[in-house]
Every structure is written in C-alpha cells, then in structure tokens.
Amino acid sequence: MEQQIIQLIADPVALEQLYRSNPAAFSSAFHSVYPQISSEISAQVWHERLAVSSTSWGSKGDWVLLVAIATTVALLMQLPDLFSISHDLYFPRNMSFIVLPGIGAFFAYKQGLTLRELGAPLLVLVASIVFINFLPEGSTTLLLTCLHIPLLIWLVVGYIFAGNDPAKRMEFLRYHGDLVVMTAVIGLAGGLFTGLTLNLFKLIGISIEDFYFRYLVLSILPSVPLFATFLVRTNASLVSKISPVIARIFTPLVTITLALFLAAIIYTGKDPYNDREFLVVFNGILIGVMALILFSLGEATKTNASRVHQYFLFALAALAIIDNGIALSAIGYRLFEFGITPNRLAVLGSNAIVMVHLMLATKKLWEFLQGHKTMEEVELRITDYLPVYAIWAAIVSFLFPLIFQFS
C-alpha cells in the first residue's frame, strides 16, 4: 500500500478510495511514507486529517527487519568476548560499522532500493571494514582513520537516504534533530528501567550489575538510534514540534556564549598558537558549533521559521567563521613551525573545508535575509557541499596511512 500511496498522491479521488478500502492499513502506510512525500500539498492535508490517529507502530516487515538488525548488532557487540579479541583493538576500529549500517539498511528497505542501487554504498562499507582492520596497531594514521571512517559511513547513510536529491538531503539534516530528541527520550526511559531493575534485585540480595551491563546494556545500547529512527520515520509528527523549539532555544544561547568566549580569549590573552591542548579543545568546540549550525539551518529554512532565529543563526555562523579563522591560522603556524605530521595536515584540511562551507552558507543566508535568495537556494548551497566532507574523510581514512607509510 505504501507504493500505491506514493503513486496516487496527486490523485485525490483514487487516494480517497484507497483509504476507504482499509483505513487502518492506509493510516499505517501513510505515516511510513509521509517523510518522502511531505512536500506535496495533498500529503500535508492527509497528514492533518490522520493526525488524530494513534501512534503508528509500523508493519510486520518493519519489525522483522528491526529485530534482525538488533540481533546482528548484539552479536557484533559480543564478538570480542566470544572470540577472545581485545576490546581496545576491536571497538575503536569497528564501532561505526556496528551502529550506522543498520540505519542505512532501514532506509534502504523503506525506500525499496535494490542491491544494484546499493552497490556503491556497500562497496564503501566493505572496503572500509577490510582496510581499517588490517592497519597496524599504534600508528597516528590508524587514529585518524578511526576518527574519519564514522563520518564517511554517516555520509554513505545520507546517500542511501537522499541519493542526489537536494530536498531529501536537507530532510536528512532535519532528521538528525528528531533523532537526537527521540534517542534521548529512549535513553532516559532505559536509564529509569535500569535503575529500577538493579535496585529490585538488590533488595533480595542478588547483584546483577556485571551481567546486566556486560551483556544486556552493551548489546542493546547501540540499537537505540535504530529504534529512534524507526519511531521518527514512521511517526513524522511525533517529535517534529520539539526539534524546532530546541533549535530556537539553543541557537541564541550558543551565539551569545561563543561571542563571550571570543571576548574572553582576547581578555585573558590565551595563545592558541603555542597551547596545543587549548587548540584541540577549540577545534572540538568548532565541530559542535558546526553541527548545531547544520541542524539549525534545517529548521531556519522552513517557511514558518522565526525571523529572529534566522538572524541569530547568521550571527552564529559569522562568529564560527571568526573562530575557525583563528584555528586555521594557529594550525598553519604549527605546521610551518614544527613541520608536517598526519595530525596537523588532517586538522588543517578539515578546518579549511569547514571554513569554506561556513562562508558559503553564511553568504547565502545573508542574501536570503535580504530577500535576494529563496529558501530553496539556501538549502541547495548547504546540501551541495556535503559530498566534500565524504571525499575528505575518504582521503584521510584511506590515503593518509599510505602517504605517511602507516606512521
């Protein structure tokens, strides 16, 4: 029925007949495909019409897939203990392959993608697994690969979700806001259940902490984002009103905090050029700010977005450019003063890529605020740049170990 809804979305008479043939099945199928057709006016009308319906729990096929993926994830999490593999050797290299491919598989299933269409993502996934697990232990380039492979796999999941459709790429960015909210809700519920369970057994003198955390928590926790994704994608309105509120609250707060932070750097005379630890923390802050900007841009380009929020977002992007400029100059100075290392080159390249993206997004956002650009043009500029991150992540992950001879 999901494919029928997609095909008939522009035919109100046929869609009404389909609904009357089986209202319950129609409602469930509609909520599953709504994220794909939400730009259609008729889909928005049907969404409001069905909004009074109870939460959709998906189809039987959805749950078969979810259970299969969750079981596979649990086995992968227990693999080191089953085969006496070092945790320090296994998890840093493979954690991204345990969590992210399941979400990609869910997106592929919901969109009915064929193995041929998944050929390129599967090739990247297999090549990444093989390459990272054959890298020698204890090298700087191994650490860089472990840090950049998750970004590459995340962008591969984004490609499965959106393909080359700019509108769906922006939808992929918006999805992350809902995902964070739903993951946090499930996490809080899981924490409450854990506390209740442990204390109940403690009352009767049985200690289950080691077993509980080693086998249950370790096996289930990585699947939380998958189940959060399922709930978000099958119930598009479930948290859609919460994410914009979070964006509108945190964007001004982070903007003001970042401005005060810049003023404090000047006041205290902090030197990022010769303080390596400060520079590392500084870059970590920039990554967090960039993530917030991308998330907030997804909300700011909606037709009902607050004008104040849009101006605050522009100010945040401008401040991030200043911060990134400081970081770039400090990294360039250290590179010139102390020589080229894999770490310095990777950080320099990452900051340069982020700087260009920030400048392009800020320019388009300013033109939008002045009425010279449409929201669609702003979104296109934001999402068109995402493949650059994938290319850079692939270069650092695969070429740096070869260029620097696994040093």
Phi, psi and chi 1 to 4 in degrees:
 res  aa     phi    psi   chi1   chi2   chi3   chi4
   1 MET       -  -28.6 -174.9  171.6  -77.2      -
   2 GLU   -59.5  -45.2  -66.8  174.0   -5.6      -
   3 GLN   -66.3  -34.8  -69.9  -59.3  -41.4      -
   4 GLN   -64.0  -41.3  -71.8  178.0  -74.2      -
   5 ILE   -62.1  -44.1  -68.2  172.6      -      -
   6 ILE   -61.4  -42.9  -65.9  172.4      -      -
   7 GLN   -70.5  -32.2  -66.7  168.3    1.6      -
   8 LEU  -100.9    8.5  -60.9  174.4      -      -
   9 ILE   -61.3  -25.6 -165.2   61.3      -      -
  10 ALA   -94.0    4.4      -      -      -      -
  11 ASP  -118.2   90.4 -171.8  -19.1      -      -
  12 PRO   -61.3  -35.7   19.4  -30.4      -      -
  13 VAL   -66.3  -50.5  174.8      -      -      -
  14 ALA   -63.7  -36.3      -      -      -      -
  15 LEU   -67.3  -38.8 -155.7   60.1      -      -
  16 GLU   -64.9  -41.2  179.6   66.6   26.9      -
  17 GLN   -63.4  -39.6  -69.4  173.8  -12.1      -
  18 LEU   -63.7  -40.5 -175.0   63.7      -      -
  19 TYR   -63.4  -45.1  168.0   73.1      -      -
  20 ARG   -68.8  -23.8  -67.5 -176.3 -179.4 -177.7
  21 SER   -68.1  -30.6   66.9      -      -      -
  22 ASN  -164.6   83.4 -168.4  -24.0      -      -
  23 PRO   -56.9  -41.5  -25.5   34.8      -      -
  24 ALA   -65.4  -46.6      -      -      -      -
  25 ALA   -66.5  -38.4      -      -      -      -
  26 PHE   -61.6  -46.0 -179.2   93.7      -      -
  27 SER   -60.8  -45.0  179.9      -      -      -
  28 SER   -63.9  -45.3  175.5      -      -      -
  29 ALA   -66.6  -38.5      -      -      -      -
  30 PHE   -63.4  -44.4 -179.8   84.8      -      -
  31 HIS   -63.5  -30.4  -75.2  -59.5      -      -
  32 SER   -70.2  -38.5  -64.3      -      -      -
  33 VAL   -98.3   -5.3  -59.3      -      -      -
  34 TYR   -55.0  -41.8  179.5   68.6      -      -
  35 PRO   -56.7  -28.3  -27.7   36.7      -      -
  36 GLN   -79.2  -24.0  -56.9  175.5   43.2      -
  37 ILE  -121.1   15.2   56.0  175.3      -      -
  38 SER   -64.6  -17.2   57.7      -      -      -
  39 SER   -78.2  -14.2   59.3      -      -      -
  40 GLU   -79.0  132.8  -61.7  -76.0  -16.3      -
  41 ILE   -60.2  -42.6  -63.5  -61.9      -      -
  42 SER   -64.1  -34.7   56.2      -      -      -
  43 ALA   -67.0  -38.2      -      -      -      -
  44 GLN   -65.6  -38.3  -65.4  169.9   19.6      -
  45 VAL   -63.9  -46.7  171.8      -      -      -
  46 TRP   -64.8  -34.6  -88.0   98.4      -      -
  47 HIS   -61.1  -44.0 -178.8 -100.1      -      -
  48 GLU   -68.4  -36.5  -67.4  -57.0  -43.8      -
  49 ARG   -64.4  -38.0  177.1  177.0  175.1 -179.1
  50 LEU   -93.5    2.9  -61.6  172.3      -      -
  51 ALA   -62.6  -26.1      -      -      -      -
  52 VAL   -76.7   -8.6  -65.3      -      -      -
  53 SER   -70.4  159.9  -58.1      -      -      -
  54 SER   -71.8  167.7   59.8      -      -      -
  55 THR   -59.1  134.2  -59.3      -      -      -
  56 SER   -81.1  133.7  170.1      -      -      -
  57 TRP  -108.0   19.9  -69.2  100.3      -      -
  58 GLY    74.0 -174.7      -      -      -      -
  59 SER   -98.9  172.6   63.7      -      -      -
  60 LYS   -62.2  -38.4 -178.4  179.7  178.2 -179.7
  61 GLY   -62.3  -37.7      -      -      -      -
  62 ASP   -58.4  -46.4  -68.0  -19.0      -      -
  63 TRP   -72.1  -33.5  -78.8   98.1      -      -
  64 VAL   -60.7  -45.0  169.4      -      -      -
  65 LEU   -65.1  -45.8  178.0   65.9      -      -
  66 LEU   -60.7  -44.9  -70.2  173.2      -      -
  67 VAL   -64.7  -40.4  171.0      -      -      -
  68 ALA   -63.1  -44.6      -      -      -      -
  69 ILE   -66.3  -44.9  -66.3  173.2      -      -
  70 ALA   -62.8  -37.9      -      -      -      -
  71 THR   -65.6  -42.8  -57.5      -      -      -
  72 THR   -62.5  -42.7  -56.8      -      -      -
  73 VAL   -61.3  -44.1  166.5      -      -      -
  74 ALA   -60.6  -42.7      -      -      -      -
  75 LEU   -63.9  -41.4  -71.0  172.8      -      -
  76 LEU   -65.3  -35.9  -69.0  172.9      -      -
  77 MET   -69.1  -29.3  -68.4  -61.0  -68.3      -
  78 GLN   -93.2   -4.0  -63.2  -60.7  -31.4      -
  79 LEU   -55.4  -44.3 -158.2   61.0      -      -
  80 PRO   -58.0  -40.9  -23.6   34.3      -      -
  81 ASP   -72.2  -33.9  -69.2  -26.3      -      -
  82 LEU   -68.3  -33.7  -67.6  173.8      -      -
  83 PHE  -118.1   18.3  -66.4   95.5      -      -
  84 SER    53.4   47.5  -59.0      -      -      -
  85 ILE   -98.4  140.9  -58.7  171.0      -      -
  86 SER   -62.6  130.7  166.7      -      -      -
  87 HIS   -61.8  -39.3  -75.8 -152.1      -      -
  88 ASP   -65.6  -27.1  -67.1  -23.5      -      -
  89 LEU   -83.3  -36.8 -179.8   68.3      -      -
  90 TYR   -84.6  -52.6  177.4   79.4      -      -
  91 PHE   -69.5  -44.4  -75.6  112.7      -      -
  92 PRO   -59.5  -32.5  -23.4   34.0      -      -
  93 ARG   -80.4  -31.7  -64.2  170.9 -175.3 -108.8
  94 ASN  -117.7   -0.6  -64.9  -71.1      -      -
  95 MET   -60.5  -40.1 -160.4   62.2 -149.9      -
  96 SER   -66.5  -26.7   57.8      -      -      -
  97 PHE   -79.2  -16.0  -52.5  129.6      -      -
  98 ILE   -84.3  -39.8  -64.1  173.1      -      -
  99 VAL   -90.5  -51.0  177.2      -      -      -
 100 LEU   -76.1  -39.9  -66.2  173.4      -      -
 101 PRO   -59.2  -31.5  -27.0   36.6      -      -
 102 GLY   -63.4  -39.6      -      -      -      -
 103 ILE   -66.3  -40.9  -63.2  175.1      -      -
 104 GLY   -61.7  -40.5      -      -      -      -
 105 ALA   -63.7  -38.5      -      -      -      -
 106 PHE   -64.1  -45.0  176.6   75.7      -      -
 107 PHE   -61.7  -43.0  -72.9  146.4      -      -
 108 ALA   -62.3  -41.7      -      -      -      -
 109 TYR   -64.7  -45.6  166.4   75.1      -      -
 110 LYS   -66.5  -27.7  -64.1  -58.0  -69.5 -177.2
 111 GLN   -96.8    1.1  -65.7  172.6 -172.2      -
 112 GLY    64.4   35.0      -      -      -      -
 113 LEU   -73.8  144.3  -59.5 -178.4      -      -
 114 THR   -90.3  165.5   63.7      -      -      -
 115 LEU   -60.8  -33.2  -79.8  176.2      -      -
 116 ARG   -64.5  -41.8 -177.2  175.5 -179.4  179.7
 117 GLU   -69.0  -24.6  -68.1  171.1  -47.0      -
 118 LEU   -93.7    6.2  -67.7  171.1      -      -
 119 GLY   -56.7  -51.0      -      -      -      -
 120 ALA   -64.9  -48.3      -      -      -      -
 121 PRO   -58.8  -40.8  -26.4   35.3      -      -
 122 LEU   -65.6  -37.5  -73.1  173.3      -      -
 123 LEU   -63.2  -44.1  179.8   61.9      -      -
 124 VAL   -62.4  -42.3  173.1      -      -      -
 125 LEU   -63.4  -49.6  177.9   63.5      -      -
 126 VAL   -64.6  -44.4  172.0      -      -      -
 127 ALA   -60.6  -39.1      -      -      -      -
 128 SER   -66.0  -44.0  -60.1      -      -      -
 129 ILE   -61.9  -47.3  -66.6  171.2      -      -
 130 VAL   -65.3  -47.6  172.5      -      -      -
 131 PHE   -62.9  -49.9 -174.1   81.3      -      -
 132 ILE   -68.5  -29.6 -161.6  170.8      -      -
 133 ASN   -82.5   -7.1  -78.2  -73.9      -      -
 134 PHE  -105.6   -0.3  -84.1   94.3      -      -
 135 LEU   -71.7  141.7  -74.6  177.2      -      -
 136 PRO   -66.6  147.6   22.0  -32.1      -      -
 137 GLU   -73.7  148.2 -172.2   66.6   18.5      -
 138 GLY    85.0   11.8      -      -      -      -
 139 SER  -100.3  153.0   65.4      -      -      -
 140 THR   -64.7  -38.7  -59.5      -      -      -
 141 THR   -67.3  -28.3   48.2      -      -      -
 142 LEU   -63.7  -44.1  170.2   61.5      -      -
 143 LEU   -60.5  -43.0  176.6   61.3      -      -
 144 LEU   -63.3  -40.9  -71.8  174.0      -      -
 145 THR   -63.9  -42.6  -59.8      -      -      -
 146 CYS   -63.1  -30.7  -70.3      -      -      -
 147 LEU   -81.4  -30.4  -70.1  172.9      -      -
 148 HIS   -96.6  -24.4  -74.9   78.9      -      -
 149 ILE   -59.6  -42.6  -79.2  -74.1      -      -
 150 PRO   -58.4  -38.7  -25.5   34.5      -      -
 151 LEU   -63.8  -42.4  173.6   61.9      -      -
 152 LEU   -62.4  -46.0  178.4   62.4      -      -
 153 ILE   -66.5  -37.5  -57.9  -58.0      -      -
 154 TRP   -59.8  -42.2  172.0   72.4      -      -
 155 LEU   -71.4  -29.5  -70.1  166.4      -      -
 156 VAL   -65.3  -41.3  166.8      -      -      -
 157 VAL   -61.0  -40.2  172.2      -      -      -
 158 GLY   -61.3  -37.4      -      -      -      -
 159 TYR   -66.8  -40.1  176.3   77.6      -      -
 160 ILE   -60.7  -40.9  -66.9  172.4      -      -
 161 PHE   -67.8  -46.5 -178.4   96.5      -      -
 162 ALA  -113.9  -20.8      -      -      -      -
 163 GLY    60.1 -130.7      -      -      -      -
 164 ASN  -105.4   17.6  -64.8  -44.9      -      -
 165 ASP   -88.1  111.4 -174.4  -15.1      -      -
 166 PRO   -59.0  -37.0  -22.2   33.0      -      -
 167 ALA   -64.3  -39.9      -      -      -      -
 168 LYS   -74.1  -27.1  -67.7 -161.3   70.3  176.2
 169 ARG   -64.1  -41.7  -72.6 -178.6 -174.2  173.9
 170 MET   -66.2  -36.7  179.7   52.8   65.8      -
 171 GLU   -62.5  -36.2 -174.0 -174.7  -28.9      -
 172 PHE   -63.4  -40.0 -178.3   65.3      -      -
 173 LEU   -65.7  -42.6  -67.3 -178.9      -      -
 174 ARG   -64.5  -35.2  -68.5 -167.9 -179.8  109.1
 175 TYR   -56.9  -31.9  140.9   79.2      -      -
 176 HIS   -66.3  -34.1  -75.0   81.5      -      -
 177 GLY   -61.7  -47.7      -      -      -      -
 178 ASP   -64.0  -37.3  -64.0  -19.5      -      -
 179 LEU   -63.1  -44.1  175.3   65.4      -      -
 180 VAL   -61.3  -44.4  169.0      -      -      -
 181 VAL   -62.9  -49.0  172.5      -      -      -
 182 MET   -67.9  -38.0 -175.5   54.3   66.3      -
 183 THR   -62.5  -40.5  -59.9      -      -      -
 184 ALA   -64.4  -40.7      -      -      -      -
 185 VAL   -63.3  -47.1  169.9      -      -      -
 186 ILE   -63.8  -39.7  -65.0  174.6      -      -
 187 GLY   -62.8  -42.4      -      -      -      -
 188 LEU   -64.2  -42.3  -72.0  171.6      -      -
 189 ALA   -63.2  -41.7      -      -      -      -
 190 GLY   -64.8  -38.0      -      -      -      -
 191 GLY   -64.9  -40.5      -      -      -      -
 192 LEU   -64.2  -43.8 -179.6   62.0      -      -
 193 PHE   -62.8  -40.4  175.0   79.1      -      -
 194 THR   -62.9  -47.5  -64.7      -      -      -
 195 GLY   -60.3  -42.4      -      -      -      -
 196 LEU   -63.6  -46.3  179.3   63.3      -      -
 197 THR   -63.3  -48.9  -57.9      -      -      -
 198 LEU   -62.2  -40.8  -65.2 -179.6      -      -
 199 ASN   -72.5  -32.6  -79.3  -70.8      -      -
 200 LEU   -63.1  -45.3  -78.2  174.2      -      -
 201 PHE   -70.2  -30.8  -81.9   90.0      -      -
 202 LYS   -65.9  -32.7 -168.6  175.2 -178.9  179.5
 203 LEU   -61.7  -30.0  -75.2  174.0      -      -
 204 ILE  -102.5   15.4   57.1  174.6      -      -
 205 GLY    79.4   20.2      -      -      -      -
 206 ILE  -112.1  124.4  -60.1  176.4      -      -
 207 SER   -98.4  115.1  177.3      -      -      -
 208 ILE  -115.6   11.2   63.3  168.4      -      -
 209 GLU   -56.5  -49.3  -76.8   88.2  -12.3      -
 210 ASP   -61.3  -48.7  -70.6  -17.8      -      -
 211 PHE   -63.3  -44.9  172.2   84.2      -      -
 212 TYR   -60.9  -49.0 -172.2   87.5      -      -
 213 PHE   -77.5  -36.8  -75.7  102.0      -      -
 214 ARG   -70.6  -38.2 -177.1  173.0  179.9  177.4
 215 TYR  -106.4  -45.6  -66.2  104.5      -      -
 216 LEU   -80.6  -57.3  -66.1 -178.9      -      -
 217 VAL   -61.8  -47.2  173.9      -      -      -
 218 LEU   -60.2  -33.4 -168.4   65.0      -      -
 219 SER   -81.7  -34.7  -62.1      -      -      -
 220 ILE   -91.5  -37.0  -64.6  171.5      -      -
 221 LEU   -53.1  -44.3 -166.9   60.5      -      -
 222 PRO   -65.1  -16.3  -22.3   34.8      -      -
 223 SER   -89.3   -5.6  -68.3      -      -      -
 224 VAL   -59.2  -45.9  169.6      -      -      -
 225 PRO   -60.7  -31.8  -23.7   34.5      -      -
 226 LEU   -65.5  -48.0  171.0   65.6      -      -
 227 PHE   -69.1  -32.4  -76.1   95.3      -      -
 228 ALA   -64.4  -40.5      -      -      -      -
 229 THR   -62.1  -44.2  -63.4      -      -      -
 230 PHE   -58.4  -46.7  162.9   72.6      -      -
 231 LEU   -66.0  -39.9  -71.4  172.1      -      -
 232 VAL   -67.0  -43.0  167.6      -      -      -
 233 ARG   -78.4  -25.1  -59.3  -54.9  -67.3  173.7
 234 THR   -93.4  -10.7   53.0      -      -      -
 235 ASN  -135.8   78.0  -61.3  -85.4      -      -
 236 ALA   -58.8  -27.8      -      -      -      -
 237 SER   -92.6    0.7   61.8      -      -      -
 238 LEU   -60.9  -48.2 -164.1   59.8      -      -
 239 VAL  -124.4   11.5  -66.9      -      -      -
 240 SER   -64.9  -20.4   59.2      -      -      -
 241 LYS   -91.6  -13.2  -65.2 -179.1 -179.9  178.6
 242 ILE   -85.3  -43.2  -58.3  175.4      -      -
 243 SER   -58.1  -45.7  -61.1      -      -      -
 244 PRO   -60.7  -35.9  -22.9   33.4      -      -
 245 VAL   -64.0  -44.1  172.4      -      -      -
 246 ILE   -62.2  -43.2  -67.7  175.1      -      -
 247 ALA   -61.4  -42.4      -      -      -      -
 248 ARG   -71.6  -25.5  -68.1 -178.3 -172.9 -174.5
 249 ILE   -80.8  -48.0  -68.7  173.3      -      -
 250 PHE   -79.2  -28.4  -83.1   95.3      -      -
 251 THR   -60.4  -50.6  -59.8      -      -      -
 252 PRO   -62.8  -40.7  -11.1   18.0      -      -
 253 LEU   -61.8  -45.6  -72.0  176.3      -      -
 254 VAL   -69.0  -36.2  174.2      -      -      -
 255 THR   -59.7  -49.4  -57.3      -      -      -
 256 ILE   -63.8  -42.6  -65.8  167.9      -      -
 257 THR   -62.9  -41.6  -57.2      -      -      -
 258 LEU   -66.8  -37.7 -161.2   57.9      -      -
 259 ALA   -64.3  -43.7      -      -      -      -
 260 LEU   -64.8  -36.7  -66.6  173.2      -      -
 261 PHE   -63.6  -42.8  177.5   67.8      -      -
 262 LEU   -62.7  -42.5  -82.9  172.0      -      -
 263 ALA   -63.7  -38.2      -      -      -      -
 264 ALA   -67.5  -36.1      -      -      -      -
 265 ILE   -60.6  -44.6  -69.6  176.0      -      -
 266 ILE   -66.4  -42.7  -62.8  170.1      -      -
 267 TYR   -66.7  -42.7  177.4   76.9      -      -
 268 THR   -83.9  -11.6   58.5      -      -      -
 269 GLY    69.3   28.1      -      -      -      -
 270 LYS   -63.1  135.3 -163.2   68.7  178.0  176.7
 271 ASP  -109.5   99.8 -178.3   11.0      -      -
 272 PRO   -73.2  -11.6   26.8  -33.0      -      -
 273 TYR   -75.0  -30.9  -66.5   86.6      -      -
 274 ASN  -120.1   -1.1  -65.9  -60.8      -      -
 275 ASP  -106.6   97.9 -169.6  -26.4      -      -
 276 ARG   -65.4  -42.9 -177.7  177.0  179.1  -85.2
 277 GLU   -63.8  -40.1  -69.6 -175.9    4.7      -
 278 PHE   -62.8  -39.7  174.7   76.2      -      -
 279 LEU   -65.6  -38.4 -174.1   58.4      -      -
 280 VAL   -63.0  -47.1  170.2      -      -      -
 281 VAL   -63.5  -40.6  174.2      -      -      -
 282 PHE   -58.6  -43.5 -165.3   66.4      -      -
 283 ASN   -69.0  -35.0  -88.3  -73.5      -      -
 284 GLY   -62.1  -40.7      -      -      -      -
 285 ILE   -62.5  -41.6  -67.5  169.9      -      -
 286 LEU   -62.4  -39.1  -80.6  173.8      -      -
 287 ILE   -62.6  -43.5  -67.8  171.5      -      -
 288 GLY   -63.3  -41.5      -      -      -      -
 289 VAL   -65.5  -41.0  170.1      -      -      -
 290 MET   -63.5  -40.3 -173.1   63.0 -168.9      -
 291 ALA   -62.6  -42.5      -      -      -      -
 292 LEU   -64.1  -38.8  177.1   63.0      -      -
 293 ILE   -63.7  -45.7  -71.6  171.6      -      -
 294 LEU   -62.7  -42.7  -74.0  176.8      -      -
 295 PHE   -64.1  -45.8  163.9   52.8      -      -
 296 SER   -68.9  -32.8  -64.1      -      -      -
 297 LEU   -61.8  -36.6  -84.4  168.2      -      -
 298 GLY   -60.1  -35.4      -      -      -      -
 299 GLU   -82.5  -36.9  -61.2  -59.5  -30.3      -
 300 ALA   -68.8  -22.8      -      -      -      -
 301 THR   -91.7    4.8   52.0      -      -      -
 302 LYS   -73.1  154.0  -71.1 -178.5  176.7  178.4
 303 THR   -65.4  -28.2   52.4      -      -      -
 304 ASN   -98.6   16.1   61.6  -16.8      -      -
 305 ALA   -68.7  147.8      -      -      -      -
 306 SER   -70.6  135.7  164.3      -      -      -
 307 ARG   -65.5  -37.6 -162.0   69.7  171.1  175.0
 308 VAL   -62.5  -42.8  174.3      -      -      -
 309 HIS   -60.0  -40.7  175.6 -139.1      -      -
 310 GLN   -64.3  -40.0  -68.1  168.8  -17.5      -
 311 TYR   -69.2  -39.0  -85.6  105.5      -      -
 312 PHE   -63.3  -39.2  -98.0  114.1      -      -
 313 LEU   -64.6  -40.1 -177.1   57.4      -      -
 314 PHE   -61.7  -43.4  172.6   78.4      -      -
 315 ALA   -63.7  -40.2      -      -      -      -
 316 LEU   -63.3  -43.3  177.7   59.7      -      -
 317 ALA   -63.2  -40.1      -      -      -      -
 318 ALA   -64.5  -43.0      -      -      -      -
 319 LEU   -65.1  -37.5  -72.5  169.5      -      -
 320 ALA   -63.9  -35.5      -      -      -      -
 321 ILE   -63.4  -42.2  -71.3  173.9      -      -
 322 ILE   -62.9  -47.2  -63.7  171.7      -      -
 323 ASP   -61.1  -42.4  -83.6    1.1      -      -
 324 ASN   -67.3  -33.7 -152.7    8.2      -      -
 325 GLY   -63.4  -41.0      -      -      -      -
 326 ILE   -62.6  -46.2  -64.8  171.1      -      -
 327 ALA   -62.1  -43.1      -      -      -      -
 328 LEU   -61.8  -44.8  -93.9  174.9      -      -
 329 SER   -65.6  -37.5   62.1      -      -      -
 330 ALA   -67.2  -41.3      -      -      -      -
 331 ILE   -67.1  -42.3  -62.3  162.1      -      -
 332 GLY   -61.0  -40.0      -      -      -      -
 333 TYR   -62.3  -46.2  168.0   78.9      -      -
 334 ARG   -66.5  -34.5  -66.9 -176.9   63.7   83.8
 335 LEU   -65.8  -42.2 -158.9   66.7      -      -
 336 PHE   -72.3  -38.0  179.4   77.8      -      -
 337 GLU   -79.7  -40.1 -171.5   72.2   15.7      -
 338 PHE  -112.5   -2.6  -56.6  110.8      -      -
 339 GLY    97.2  169.4      -      -      -      -
 340 ILE   -82.6  129.9  -64.6  175.2      -      -
 341 THR  -131.7  159.4   65.6      -      -      -
 342 PRO   -56.3  -41.6  -24.0   32.0      -      -
 343 ASN   -61.5  -50.1  -86.6  -15.8      -      -
 344 ARG   -64.1  -40.5  -69.1  177.1 -166.8  139.8
 345 LEU   -67.6  -39.6 -165.9   57.9      -      -
 346 ALA   -65.8  -43.1      -      -      -      -
 347 VAL   -67.2  -40.9  173.5      -      -      -
 348 LEU   -60.3  -47.7 -180.0   68.7      -      -
 349 GLY   -62.9  -42.0      -      -      -      -
 350 SER   -62.9  -44.9  -61.3      -      -      -
 351 ASN   -66.0  -36.4  -82.2   76.8      -      -
 352 ALA   -65.1  -41.6      -      -      -      -
 353 ILE   -65.1  -44.1  -71.3  170.3      -      -
 354 VAL   -63.0  -40.0  169.6      -      -      -
 355 MET   -60.5  -47.1  174.6   64.7   93.5      -
 356 VAL   -61.6  -43.4  173.4      -      -      -
 357 HIS   -62.5  -44.1 -164.1 -167.7      -      -
 358 LEU   -60.9  -43.7  -82.7  170.5      -      -
 359 MET   -65.7  -42.8  -66.9  176.1   71.1      -
 360 LEU   -65.0  -45.6  -69.1  172.1      -      -
 361 ALA   -65.4  -40.9      -      -      -      -
 362 THR   -65.2  -42.0  -55.1      -      -      -
 363 LYS   -60.7  -47.7  178.2  177.3  179.1  -68.2
 364 LYS   -66.2  -37.6  -70.4  -64.9  179.6 -177.1
 365 LEU   -65.6  -40.1 -172.9   57.9      -      -
 366 TRP   -64.0  -42.8  176.1 -110.2      -      -
 367 GLU   -64.3  -34.7  -69.2  172.3  -16.8      -
 368 PHE   -66.7  -43.4  166.2   70.6      -      -
 369 LEU   -63.5  -30.2  -68.8  171.2      -      -
 370 GLN   -84.9   -3.4  -62.4  -58.2  -54.9      -
 371 GLY    84.6   13.1      -      -      -      -
 372 HIS   -92.8  -16.9  -57.6  -47.8      -      -
 373 LYS  -129.4  153.6  -64.2  -69.5 -178.9 -178.7
 374 THR   -90.3  165.9   63.4      -      -      -
 375 MET   -60.5  -36.0  -72.7 -176.5  -66.1      -
 376 GLU   -62.9  -37.8  -71.3   74.5   16.2      -
 377 GLU   -69.1  -36.8  -70.8  174.1  -59.7      -
 378 VAL   -64.0  -47.3  177.1      -      -      -
 379 GLU   -61.2  -39.9  -68.0  178.8   -2.9      -
 380 LEU   -62.2  -41.8 -170.7   64.4      -      -
 381 ARG   -65.9  -38.8  176.4   55.6   61.5 -162.5
 382 ILE   -65.8  -48.8  -63.0  165.2      -      -
 383 THR   -81.1  -27.7   57.6      -      -      -
 384 ASP   -62.0  -23.6  -89.3   -4.7      -      -
 385 TYR   -86.5  -15.5 -162.2   81.2      -      -
 386 LEU   -56.7  -39.2  -67.9  178.9      -      -
 387 PRO   -59.8  -23.9  -26.3   35.6      -      -
 388 VAL   -61.7  -39.4  175.9      -      -      -
 389 TYR   -63.2  -39.3  -70.6  100.6      -      -
 390 ALA   -64.1  -42.2      -      -      -      -
 391 ILE   -63.7  -45.3  -66.7  169.0      -      -
 392 TRP   -65.7  -41.8  177.8 -113.5      -      -
 393 ALA   -61.1  -38.8      -      -      -      -
 394 ALA   -67.6  -39.3      -      -      -      -
 395 ILE   -62.7  -47.8  -70.6  172.1      -      -
 396 VAL   -66.3  -40.8  174.9      -      -      -
 397 SER   -70.3  -42.3  -61.3      -      -      -
 398 PHE  -103.7  -36.5  -64.0  115.4      -      -
 399 LEU   -91.3  -35.1  -64.9 -174.7      -      -
 400 PHE   -58.0  -45.1  -91.5   42.6      -      -
 401 PRO   -58.8  -35.5  -26.6   36.7      -      -
 402 LEU   -74.9  -43.2  -57.5  176.9      -      -
 403 ILE   -62.7  -43.4  -66.6  170.3      -      -
 404 PHE   -95.6   14.0  -68.4   96.0      -      -
 405 GLN    54.8   44.5  -59.9  178.1  -16.5      -
 406 PHE    57.8   29.8  -51.6  102.4      -      -
 407 SER   -75.8      -   61.1      -      -      -
